[in-house]
């Protein structure tokens, strides 16, 4: 559900010939655009560079096809690698088995070429590979990001059911926050909306540790360090200061506020964000603001009634105390949206982990 806004973001960062498809968005990019997209994208989970596409009806064909790839140009002696694999609707039915066959082909090829086998490192490999088999069509790719881009690095503490960073950023983008209206999250949890809003308002690059020191795409055969330094310096120079209290948050749970404060503390400029312990029911309200919230869904047995009551009370809070504001609420179930008691201006289906949610946007008059 995020392909359209991802395509727009990619084009703004230099991508060309974007095409939305089942997997996300395909595009073309030179080295400068590829580095910039990795460094600045807030919406993409992985940036993959396909090496080969082929029909794949058996594990033997996967092995023999992978054996023909010149892995020695990518995985040099002493380097480690790892494989992430996804299999759907295919004769090969097990993702881990598919990854094992690809691993065997790579190891056998490099043992033949170098006389020694490379090691697998599932935590911090030099090279990440991605294998995707869908309807017996396989794509083997380099993961130029060396892992999931949603791992920004600032989430050091968490509370129950934290929102993925890329989804939080997508929600802010879908809501069209202009970075001028004050942004408020009155159920901030571990502060993901607040952190992503801060990065967005700063026009900041990714704070992930993967960009400290060696760039994650340094292993690529056409790596150009001069281009990377130009991209990084240009991107860093465009960062902005954020006005004090442009972004604020609160939560009834002291542990959540402590986690949010800790996480924000890993980001530069976090002193401009104010967070406090408070029940939204006790607040005076927010006039002419941008309100974004991910309330509890009440998925566990016996919790749904409490969640419905919470959504109903929050809808009343918006209606009576937030005139002139825009509100975005992530609802895990349709009955939660109805419990708000407000007519949405827009609705959008988004996936939060394995849950299909409704993102509803409302204007308070």
Helices and strands as residue ranges (DSSP letters): H 3-12, E 16-21, E 24-28, H 31-40, E 48-55, H 59-67, G 71-73, E 80-88, H 95-114, E 119-120, E 127-134, E 137-143, H 165-174, E 183-185, H 192-202, G 209-211, G 216-219, H 225-237, E 247-251, H 254-264, G 270-272, E 274-277, G 280-282, E 290-293, H 304-321, E 326-331, H 334-340, E 346-352, E 355-363
